[in-house]
């Protein structure tokens, strides 16, 4: 208490000056409309900036919820798109739907190894199983390989074991999509016959010749092409649409008839033996 008294006594002239200044500013604002306007404009500016900052903070923390809404909407639209060939697929209670979509997020991603894998936050309890396709909003990503209750690993297209049916868009020229382990932004399309007319910039999409991916999902564009050593087929470098170093939100594609198709194919192979 004594320290406070000593402070007031020591700086009484300065404190009096501050008090008189505040009083004079108050009288000035009250007696002049111009000063009132400037004062309240300044107050409005300060209040507006505080509210804008508060709104920006709220918006930032609400991004996850908004992103999830967008993912859910994209899921619904892709579900309709992949089933567009089915007459009744756009009906909510359709029993003819071929593909269903599940959204997920990437929690781990590798792209610099010979065998790259991606871990996602959906698993068996979400209906995720091995051999389901995984894509992003830009294109194909890989195939589910292993699952646990809440997570799954995806064999990336940047994997030396990856082999996916693909084709040149708007044609019936099919080949196999593989990876030569050289670049994370490039894969290779092989087994395209030399008689096919190719152009740099042509789009490569999934071929639909498997039970995993629907036909026509984007993959990338032709960067360059050469004939292989036998001069019978092209080896085509495909620049990926996906930035494989920056993957966050993904869609899991499930063919409802995948197991039935696999059983039939396995039975056919058994009968041939």
C-alpha positions in Angstrom: 0.0 0.0 0.0 2.8 2.4 0.9 4.4 1.7 -2.5 1.2 2.7 -4.3 1.0 6.0 -2.2 4.7 6.7 -3.0 4.0 6.1 -6.7 1.0 8.5 -6.8 3.0 11.2 -4.9 6.0 10.9 -7.2 4.0 11.0 -10.4 1.0 13.1 -9.4 1.7 15.8 -12.0 1.9 13.2 -14.8 -1.3 11.5 -13.7 -3.1 14.8 -13.4 -2.0 15.6 -17.0 -3.3 12.3 -18.3 -6.6 12.8 -16.5 -7.1 16.4 -17.9 -6.2 15.1 -21.4 -8.9 12.4 -21.2 -11.4 14.9 -20.0 -10.6 17.4 -22.7 -10.8 14.7 -25.4 -14.3 13.8 -24.1 -15.5 17.4 -24.2 -14.1 17.8 -27.7 -15.9 14.7 -29.0 -19.1 15.8 -27.4 -19.0 19.3 -28.7 -17.9 18.7 -32.3 -19.9 16.5 -34.7 -16.8 16.0 -36.8 -14.8 14.6 -33.9 -17.7 12.5 -32.9 -17.9 11.0 -36.4 -14.2 10.3 -36.4 -14.3 8.7 -33.0 -17.2 6.5 -33.8 -15.8 5.6 -37.2 -12.6 4.5 -35.4 -14.7 2.5 -32.9 -16.6 0.9 -35.7 -13.3 0.1 -37.5 -11.9 -1.5 -34.4 -15.1 -3.4 -33.7 -15.3 -4.5 -37.3 -11.7 -5.8 -37.2 -12.3 -7.7 -34.0 -15.5 -9.3 -35.4 -13.7 -10.2 -38.7 -10.8 -11.8 -36.8 -13.3 -13.7 -34.6 -15.1 -14.9 -37.7 -11.9 -15.9 -39.4 -10.9 -18.0 -36.3 -14.3 -19.6 -36.2 -14.1 -20.3 -39.9 -10.7 -21.9 -39.5 -11.8 -24.3 -36.8 -14.9 -25.1 -38.8 -13.0 -26.2 -41.9 -12.9 -29.8 -40.9 -16.7 -29.9 -40.7 -17.1 -28.1 -44.0 -14.6 -30.4 -45.7 -16.5 -33.4 -44.4 -19.7 -31.9 -45.9 -18.0 -31.5 -49.2 -16.6 -35.1 -49.1 -20.0 -36.4 -48.4 -21.5 -34.5 -51.3 -18.8 -35.6 -53.6 -19.3 -39.2 -52.4 -23.0 -39.0 -53.4 -22.2 -37.5 -56.8 -19.5 -40.0 -57.6 -21.8 -42.8 -56.5 -24.3 -41.6 -59.1 -21.6 -41.1 -61.7 -20.1 -44.6 -61.3 -23.5 -46.1 -61.6 -24.8 -44.0 -64.4 -25.0 -47.0 -66.7 -27.5 -48.7 -64.4 -31.1 -47.8 -65.2 -32.3 -47.7 -61.6 -29.1 -46.6 -60.0 -30.1 -43.0 -59.2 -32.9 -44.2 -57.1 -32.1 -44.3 -53.3 -33.7 -47.8 -52.9 -32.1 -49.3 -56.0 -31.0 -52.9 -55.8 -29.1 -52.6 -59.1 -26.3 -50.4 -57.8 -22.9 -51.7 -58.8 -20.5 -49.4 -57.0 -20.7 -47.8 -53.5 -18.4 -45.1 -52.2 -16.8 -44.6 -48.7 -14.9 -41.5 -47.7 -11.6 -41.6 -45.8 -8.6 -39.6 -44.8 -4.9 -40.4 -45.3 -2.9 -40.7 -42.1 0.4 -41.9 -43.6 1.7 -41.7 -47.2 5.0 -43.0 -48.7 6.1 -42.2 -52.2 9.9 -42.6 -52.3 10.2 -46.4 -51.8 10.1 -49.2 -54.4 6.9 -50.4 -52.6 4.9 -47.5 -51.4 1.8 -47.7 -49.2 -0.8 -45.3 -47.9 -2.6 -45.8 -44.6 -6.2 -44.5 -44.3 -8.5 -44.1 -41.3 -11.3 -46.5 -42.4 -11.2 -50.3 -41.8 -13.3 -53.4 -41.5 -15.9 -51.8 -39.2 -16.5 -49.3 -42.0 -17.1 -52.1 -44.5 -13.6 -51.7 -46.0 -12.1 -54.9 -47.5 -9.0 -55.9 -49.5 -9.1 -55.3 -53.3 -11.3 -52.3 -53.1 -10.2 -49.3 -55.2 -9.0 -46.0 -53.8 -9.2 -42.7 -55.7 -9.1 -39.0 -55.0 -11.0 -36.1 -56.6 -8.2 -36.0 -59.3 -7.9 -39.6 -60.1 -6.7 -43.1 -59.2 -4.6 -43.7 -56.1 -4.3 -47.5 -55.5 -5.9 -50.7 -54.1 -6.7 -51.7 -50.5 -4.3 -54.5 -49.5 -4.7 -55.0 -45.7 -7.3 -54.0 -43.2 -7.8 -53.8 -39.4 -10.9 -52.8 -37.5 -10.4 -49.1 -38.0 -7.6 -48.7 -40.6 -6.5 -50.0 -44.0 -3.3 -49.9 -46.1 -3.4 -49.1 -49.7 -1.0 -50.4 -52.3 -0.1 -47.2 -54.1 0.2 -47.0 -57.9 3.8 -46.0 -57.0 4.5 -49.7 -56.1 6.6 -52.1 -58.1 3.9 -54.7 -57.6 1.1 -52.5 -58.9 -0.6 -53.6 -62.1 -3.9 -51.9 -63.1 -5.9 -52.1 -66.2 -5.9 -48.8 -68.1 -6.7 -47.4 -71.5 -6.4 -44.4 -73.7 -9.5 -42.3 -73.2 -12.3 -42.6 -75.8 -10.7 -45.7 -77.3 -10.8 -49.4 -76.8 -7.0 -49.7 -76.6 -6.1 -51.3 -73.2 -2.9 -51.9 -71.5 -1.4 -52.4 -68.0 -0.4 -49.5 -65.7 2.9 -50.2 -63.9 5.6 -48.2 -62.2 9.3 -48.2 -63.1 10.3 -46.7 -59.6 12.0 -43.7 -61.1 9.7 -40.7 -60.5 6.8 -40.2 -58.0 4.9 -38.1 -60.6 5.1 -40.6 -63.5 3.9 -44.2 -64.1 4.0 -46.3 -67.3 1.4 -47.8 -69.6 2.6 -50.9 -71.4 1.2 -53.4 -73.8 -0.4 -50.8 -76.2 0.2 -52.2 -79.8 2.4 -50.2 -82.1 -0.5 -49.8 -84.6 -2.3 -47.5 -82.1 -2.0 -43.8 -82.9 -0.7 -41.9 -79.9 -0.4 -38.2 -79.2 1.5 -36.5 -76.3 -1.2 -35.1 -74.0 -3.7 -37.9 -74.6 -5.6 -38.8 -71.4 -5.2 -42.2 -69.7 -8.1 -43.6 -67.7 -9.0 -46.9 -66.0 -10.1 -49.5 -68.4 -12.8 -51.2 -66.4 -11.5 -54.7 -67.3 -11.3 -55.7 -63.6 -13.7 -55.9 -60.8 -12.0 -53.1 -58.8 -12.3 -49.8 -60.6 -15.1 -48.4 -62.8 -14.2 -47.5 -66.3 -13.0 -44.0 -67.1 -11.4 -42.8 -63.8 -8.7 -40.3 -64.7 -5.0 -41.4 -64.2 -2.9 -38.8 -66.2 -1.7 -37.7 -69.6 0.9 -39.1 -72.0 4.2 -37.3 -71.4 6.2 -39.4 -74.0 6.2 -42.8 -75.6 8.6 -45.2 -77.3 8.5 -48.7 -78.8 9.9 -51.4 -76.6 12.8 -53.6 -77.6 10.6 -55.9 -79.7 9.1 -52.9 -81.5 5.7 -54.5 -81.0 4.3 -52.5 -78.1 4.7 -49.0 -76.8 6.1 -48.0 -73.4 4.3 -44.9 -72.4 5.2 -42.4 -69.7 2.0 -41.1 -68.0 2.2 -37.9 -66.0 -0.2 -38.4 -63.0 -3.0 -36.0 -62.2 -2.6 -36.7 -58.5 0.2 -35.0 -56.6 1.3 -38.2 -54.8 3.3 -36.2 -52.2 0.2 -34.4 -51.0 -2.8 -36.7 -50.5 -5.4 -36.0 -47.9 -9.0 -37.0 -48.7 -9.8 -40.2 -50.6 -12.7 -42.3 -51.8 -12.9 -46.0 -51.4 -14.7 -47.7 -54.4 -16.5 -51.0 -53.8 -17.9 -53.1 -56.6 -20.9 -54.8 -55.0 -20.5 -57.8 -57.3 -16.7 -58.1 -56.8 -16.9 -61.3 -54.7 -19.3 -62.9 -57.1 -17.1 -62.1 -60.0 -14.0 -63.5 -58.2 -15.7 -66.7 -57.2 -16.8 -67.2 -60.8 -13.3 -66.6 -62.2 -11.8 -68.9 -59.6 -14.3 -71.6 -60.4 -13.5 -71.3 -64.1 -9.8 -71.6 -63.4 -10.4 -74.7 -61.3 -12.5 -76.3 -64.0 -9.7 -75.8 -66.5 -7.1 -77.6 -64.4 
